[in-house]
Amino acid sequence: MDRIITRQVGKYVMVEDPPIARWLFSNTIAAWGWLAIRLYVGNEWITAAYHKVIDPG
């Protein structure tokens, strides 16, 4: 089982992110993947809204 890495800062305890989360949200290569996902989801959202506005039924 993985160990949670903590650090004491004043009266608060900081829990560090797992390495995969750090890579996904701070790596510029992963940013291109997030861009593709965001464009796909945005396109689906706009397409669904378009059909709701235009469809007479």
C-alpha positions as CSV (number, residue, x, y, z in Angstrom):
1,M,0.0,0.0,0.0
2,D,1.3,3.5,-0.9
3,R,2.3,5.8,1.9
4,I,0.8,9.3,2.0
5,I,3.5,11.9,2.2
6,T,2.6,14.7,4.6
7,R,4.4,17.9,5.6
8,Q,3.7,20.0,8.7
9,V,3.2,23.7,7.8
10,G,2.4,25.7,10.9
11,K,-0.8,24.2,12.3
12,Y,-1.9,22.7,9.0
13,V,-0.8,19.3,7.4
14,M,-0.1,19.4,3.7
15,V,-0.8,16.2,1.8
16,E,1.2,16.0,-1.5
17,D,-0.5,15.0,-4.7
18,P,0.3,11.6,-6.1
19,P,2.9,11.6,-8.9
20,I,0.4,10.8,-11.6
21,A,-1.8,13.8,-10.7
22,R,1.3,16.0,-10.7
23,W,2.2,14.8,-14.1
24,L,-1.3,15.1,-15.6
25,F,-1.8,18.7,-14.4
26,S,1.7,20.2,-14.7
27,N,3.3,18.5,-17.7
28,T,3.1,20.4,-21.1
29,I,2.8,17.0,-23.0
30,A,-0.2,16.1,-20.9
31,A,-1.7,19.6,-21.7
32,W,-2.1,18.5,-25.3
33,G,-4.2,15.6,-24.2
34,W,-6.3,17.8,-22.0
35,L,-6.7,20.2,-25.0
36,A,-8.1,17.4,-27.2
37,I,-10.5,16.2,-24.4
38,R,-11.7,19.8,-23.9
39,L,-12.2,20.4,-27.6
40,Y,-14.2,17.2,-27.9
41,V,-16.4,17.9,-24.9
42,G,-17.0,21.5,-26.0
43,N,-18.0,20.3,-29.5
44,E,-20.4,17.8,-28.0
45,W,-21.9,20.4,-25.7
46,I,-22.4,22.9,-28.5
47,T,-23.9,20.3,-30.8
48,A,-26.3,19.2,-28.1
49,A,-27.3,22.8,-27.5
50,Y,-27.8,23.4,-31.2
51,H,-30.1,20.5,-31.5
52,K,-32.2,21.6,-28.5
53,V,-32.6,25.1,-30.0
54,I,-33.3,24.2,-33.6
55,D,-35.3,20.9,-33.3
56,P,-39.0,21.7,-33.5
57,G,-39.9,18.6,-31.4
